[in-house]
Amino acid sequence: MKGFSEGERIGIKGIITNIRTVGNEKEYLVEDGNATFSFRSKEIFSIGEAIVLNGILKNLKDFAVAQESITTLTGNEAEAVCREVERNLSEKIILRRDLLSENPASSVLLKKMELIAKKLLVARKLNRFFLLRFHGDADGIGGALALREVIRFRAFQQNGAVYSPREAVNDMAILHYENRPILILLDFGTNSESIDGLRLIKAAGVETIAIDHHPLDSRIEQFADALLNPWSADGLVDPSYYPGGYLASEIARLCGAENIDHYAKIACAGDKSDLLQPNEEERKAALVLDYLAVHASFGNNLDFYRDVLRKKELFDSLWQQASDKIKEAVENVLPRVKKTEKNGIVIYTAQLDGILTKGEFPNKSKLTTAIFENFSTNLPMITIGYGDGVVIGRCNSAFVQSRRGLSDIIKRISSDMKNFVIAGGGHARAAAIRVEKGYEKFVVEQLIEAF
């Protein structure tokens, strides 16, 4: 960085990052990528504005400048200054080097994780506005709590897998007057159904970061300014094995966050990944968060989820309720479960209509998982739950190794039955198909035939 001396006349091109009132003036902080300067003025400027500041450097303690002239930049000039400041800041960042887990995904995706980590730290320095949409389950919540240790954001719980045009328009309205906003999509939003929403938000000029582990539509890269998804990497046996919340936790770790391995393990427990070997308490936490997520959506912050994890009496009560509800649902559905075998695969199917109450815990997805766990085996095995316009599959690693991933099979089935399949997708070991009501059993039969 260039040396300065008191009394020197200087010219700075930078970004206003903070404002406070001092008497009848405003004191502004300006970041040029090498240093943070301050100046006072009765003129009104906004956080995020790019300016040219000319004046006399009064002291070196806080780099206070007696301003002589200030010019607000717009258009290409402003954009050029912003890029230069961000580039200078990024080059100075030293990231933490010890990852939560050394694994095939963290190795091949490290550069992308570092890129996003630097983006977050630079944006934090420049006081940019963050909007986070996180998937409403233990995986998404765990990752959001980890990122919260690094940045402050406005948060919305996302209870579906698609970033729709409706959500994009809502986000445009929220972000319209914010300082060079950044949208983060966590644990959803990289499928083909999200392209229209992402196209809209990009057209609005909003920078987007997508962190996900669901099967990726390669076109997403056109619309996301930064994308982290194991499905974009070559050579990974089961990309979905690396949960979105784990990936977000690795980014938080690179940024210097402490004690976030707990959140990463909760994310892994929620998505049934043994990547980080969650303990019993972390598995309980995943169930509690899944239980809470079904009943509520919190638009402002994640304090509620975090506080529940810290209050033992409340945590234990919620875990007991969630466990009892799953146990009751499994007991009710077991008489309906049918077992068959085909080509060395153990297949369990269950018609779920009438077992569950819509909008309550557990949902069909969680119940199908519980049935799957009830019949756990080392043989290739799949459990299929169906009813009310949905077909849900859960399979083990032996199934994935002996066949292609479940999401690939469902994608093929969806393509072959376009007349009554609405949409389909998911993980290699967990996926679902939305179908026209009345066709659920037929789709199950075709799914089994595909094995």
N, C-alpha and C positions, 0 to 999 in steps of 0.2 A: 504494500500500500504506500502511496505517495506520502512523504512527510509534510506536516503542516507547522506553521508557526503563528503565534498570536499576532494580530494586527495585519495578517496577510489578506489581500483581496482574493477571493476565491469564486469560482463558478461551479455549480453542482447541478447535475441532471439526476433526478431521483424520484422516488415514490413516497408520498405521504403515508405514514403507517400509524400515526397516533395523534390525538388532539386532546388538549386539556385547557381549561379556562384559567387565566391568570389576570385578575383584576378585570379591566375592560378590554383585554386582548385575548387572543388564542395563542397557545404555544403549540407548535407543530413539530413532529419528528419526521425527518426525511432520510430515507435509506438509499444510498447510491451503489450498494453492493460491496463497498469497501469500508464504509463507516456510517454511523448514524449521526446526523446533524440536527440541531434544533434552531428554530427561529420563532419570533413573535410577530404577530400582525393582527390588524383589525379586519383584514379581508377574510372572507369565508372560503375555505377550501375543504375538500372531502377526502376521507381516507381512501387510498387507492389512486388518487390523481397523480399523474406524472407532471413534474414541474421542472423549470430551470430556475435555480436560485442563485442570485449574485449578491455578494455582500462582503463584509469584513468579519474574519474569524475573531471573535472576542476572547474566547478562552479554550484551552485544550481539554479541560475537565469534562465538559459535556458537549464539546464541539458546537457551542452556541455561535450563531451567525447573526450579526446586525444586518438585516436584509436591506438591500438598496433597490432591487427589482426582482419581481417574480413573474414568470410567464407560465401559464397553464398550457400543457401540450395536449393535442388531440390527434385522433386518427393514426396514421402510420408513424408519426413522430412519437406519439405516446407509446404505441406498441413496441417500437424499437427500444425505447428507454426501459420499458418493463422487461423485455427479453434480456437486455444487457445486465440489468440489476439482478435478475434471477440467475443468469449464468454465473455472474461473479460470486453470488452467495453460494450457489451449488458447488462451485469449485473449492470452496473453503470448508465445506462440511466434512467431518470425519465421522463415519458411521461406526457403530459397535460391530465387532467382528465375530463374537461367539453366538452362534445360532441356538435356538431351542433344540433343534434336531438336525443332525447331519444325515441326509437321506437323498435318494435319487432326485426327488423333486426340488429340494432346497439347493442342490448342486446346480441343476440345469436352469433353474429359475432365479438364481441369485442376482444376476444383473438387473432383471426386471424388478425384483424386490428392492434393490438398492435405488433404482430410478424412482420408484414410488416413494420410498422413504425420504429421499432428498426433496422430492416435490412437496411432501407434507411439511418438512422442516422449513423450506424456503417460504411456502405459503403462510406458515405460522409466523415467521419473522415479519412478513409483510402485512400481517393482520387481515388476510383474505378470509372470506366467509365460506364455511363448509356446510353443506347439506348432506347428511348421511341417510341412505335408505338401507336398512339391514333386514335380512330375512327373519321372520318371526319364529325362530326355533333356537334351541340351545347353541347350535353352531353359529348362526348369525349374531345372536346376542353376545356370545362369548367373544367373538371377533370385535364387535362394536365396543364392548367394555375394554378390550385391550387397546384399541385405537384411542379411546377416551383418555388414556394415560398420556397421550402425545398431543392431541389437538382437541379443541372445543368445537362443537358443531351443533346444529339443529338436527334432531334425529326423528325419523319416521320408521315405524315397524311395517314391514312388507309381508303380508300374509299369503302372497302368491308368488309364482316363479317368474312372472313376466313384468317387465317395465313397459307399461302401456302408454299409448298417446294421451290418455286421460291423466295419468300421473305426470307425464312430461309437461303438459299444459299447466297443471297445478304447480309444478316446480318452477316453471317460467315465471308465474305470478309471484311466487315467494322470492325468487332470486333477482327479479328485474332491477331493483334498486340497490342490490348489494355490491360490495367491493370485489370485483373480478371473481365471482363465485366459483367454487369447485363442488361438483356433485360426485359423491362416492356411492357406488352400488356394491353391496357386500352380500355374497352368498346367493346371488340370483342375477338375472338380467343379461346373460351372455348367450341366450338361446335365440333361435330365429324369430320367435314371437315378439322379442324385445326390440327388433330392428326399427320398426316404425317409431317407437317412442324415443329411441336413441337418435334417430335421424332428426326428429323435431328439436330435441334439446341441443344438439350440435348446431343446428341452424340458428338457434337463439344465441349462440356464442358462448355457451356454458362449457367449461372444461370438465371432462368426465373421467373418473378413475373407476374401473371395474375390477373387483376381486371376487373370483368365483371358482368352483370346482365341478360344476355341472357341464355336460357335453356342450362344446362350443361351436357356434356358427362362425366360420372364419370371416364372414362379412362384418362382424362386430368390430374388428380392428379398424375399419374405416371411420367408425363413429366414436370410439373411446380413445381419449388422448393417452391413456396408460391402461394396459390390460395385463392382468395376472391371472392365468388359468392353466393348470397342469395339462389340459387337453391341447394346448398350443405347443407343447414340448414333444419331441420325438423320443421314443424308447421307453416311456413309462408304461408298465404293465397294466396298472389300474389307476388312471389319473384321479378318479373320484375318491381314492383312498386318502387324499390330502385335503382335509376340510377347509372351506373358505375361512372359517374362524381361526384355524391354525395358521393359514397364510397371512391373515391380517395381524396375528400375534407376532409372527416373524418380522413383519414390517415394523411393528411397534418396538420390538426388541432392537432392530437395527437403528431405530431413532433414539435409543437410549433408555427406553422404559424399563423399569425394574418390576420384579414380582408379577409378571404377566403369564408365566408358564401355567398358572392355575386356570386362567381363562382359555388358554390353548388346549389344555387337557379336557376342560368341560366341553369345548367345541368337538373334540375327538370323541368323547363319550356320547355326545348327542347324535353324532353321525355314525356311531358304531365302528369307529376306526381305532385300532390299537397302536397307532403310530407313536403316541407318547405315553402309552400305558397309564391311563387315568386310574386313580385309586377309587375306593368305594365311595368316599365322600364326594369326589368329583362326578362320579356316575349319578349319585343322588342329586347333585346340583343340576346336572343336565336334565333329569326328569322333572325337577321343580320348575326350571325355566320353560321347558316344553309345556308344562301344565299351565303356568301363568300366561304364556304367549297365546294359548287358545282363548283365554277369557278377556284379554285386554290388549290395547294398542296405545302406546304412550308417545305422544307427538313431540314432546319438548326435550326430554333427556332420558338417560338410562339409570338415574339415581335409584328408582324403585327396585329394579332388578338387582342392582349392586347391594342395596341395603337389605333385601331379603336374604341374600347369600350370607350376610354378616349377622343376622339375628337368629340365633340358634333355635329358640322356641318356635318362632314363626316358620323357619326353614323346616324343622322336623315335622310340624303339623301339616305343612303343604306337601311334603314328601309322602307322609302317611296317607293323606287323602288321594294323591295321585296314584300311589301303589295300590290302594284298595280299589280304586275305580278300574285300573287295568286288570287286576285280579278278577274282579266281578265280571268284566266284559269277556275275558278269556274263558271263564267258567261257563258263561252263557253261550259262547260260540263253539266251544269244543264239540258238542254233539253234532254240529253241522259240518265239521271238518272231514273232508274225504281225502284219503291217501291213495295215490297210484304211483307206478314206476314206469319209466320209459327210457330206453337206451341208457340205463345206468343212472338215471336221475330220479331222485325221490321228490314227488310232487304232492303238495298239500293245497287243497282249494277250500274256500269257505265263502258262502253267501252271507253278506253282512247286514243286509236290510233288516230293520226291526231290532237289531241288537243295540244300536247306539242312538243317542239323541243329538240331532244336528246342532252344531254350535257349542257342544259340550266336550269335555275330555273323557276318554280318548276319542280321537277322530278315527276314520277308517285306516289312514296311513299308520297311525300309532298302534292300532289293534292288529293290523297285519304283521307289523314288526314283532309284537308280543307273541303272536301265534308262531311266527318263524323261530323266535328264541325258545319257545316251549318245546319245539321238536328238533332242537339243534343237533347236528350230526357232522361228522367229518366227510361223509359221502356227498357228492354233488346234490344239492337240495335247493328247491325253490318253494316259496309259499305265495299263493295268489289269493287275495281277498277282492271281492267284487260286490257291486250293488249301487243303485241310485246314480247311474251314469258314470261310474268310474271302475277301473280295473287296476289293482295295485300289486306289484311284484316285489318280493324280497328274496335274494339268493345269497349263498355263501361263496367263499373264495374258490372252493373246489368246483362249483358250478362255472364260475368265470373262467377258470383255468381249462375246464373241459369243453367249454363252448365260448362263444363271444360274449361280451358283456350284455347284461339285461337291457340296457338302454339301446344298444344296437339292434337287438331283436325287436324291441318295441317300436323303434323307428321304422324298421322294415314292415312290421305288421300295420303300422299307421299308414304307410305309403300304399300298401296293397288294399286297404279297406277305407278309402277316402270318403265313401258315401255315408258311413255312419261312425267313423272315428273323427272326433273333433280335434284332438291334439294328443301328443304323447312325448315323453322324455323322462330324464332323470339321471341316475348314476349307473355305473356298471353293475352294482349290487342292489340298487333300489330305484325303481322307476314306476311310472303310472301312465294310464291312458284314459282320457276323457272320451266317452262314447255317447251316442244317442241312447236315451233310456229304452230299455227293452232288448238291447243288443249285447248286454254285458256277458251273458253266458256264452254266446256265440264267439265273442272275442276271446274269452278264456279258452275255449276249445281250439281256436286258431293259434293262440299263443302256445298251447301245449303241443299242437301239431308241428309248430316251428322248431321244437326241440329235437 
